[in-house]
Amino acid sequence: PEGPYETLAGYVMATLGHVPRVGEAVEVDGHRLEVSELDGRRISRVRVTPVTAPELEETG
C-alpha cells in the first residue's frame, strides 16, 4: 500500500496511528504484521505471517 511511509515498520505505525506495543498487529493483503520487538519508540522487528481462510472469517 502506498502512503507516507518508507518501511514496513512505518506502515504498521501509520496504520495503527500510535507507537505500538509488542504483540500489536495489523492485517494487509492476506498477511498479519505483528510487532515482535521494540527499541524504545522504534519498531525493530515485525513478524509477517500469512492469514489463513478461517482466520480471515473470524476477524471479519
LINJOUR-V73573 format. One line per field, one symbol per residue. phi: phi as a letter, one per 20 degrees, with the letter a starting at -180 (. if undefined). psi: psi as a letter, one per 20 degrees, with the letter a starting at -180 (. if undefined). burial: # if it has 16 or more other ideal C-beta (glycine too) atoms within 10 Angstrom, else .. A space follows every 10 residues. Layout:
phi = ???
psi = ???
burial = ???
//
This chain:
phi = .erebccfff ffffffnaff dgofbcdblm cdddfdbdcm edfdbcedcf eegfffffeq
psi = qqalqirggh ggghghjror qpiqqqpplj qpopoipqnc jppippppqq prghhghhi.
burial = ........#. ###.#....# ....###... .####..... ..#..#.... ..........
//
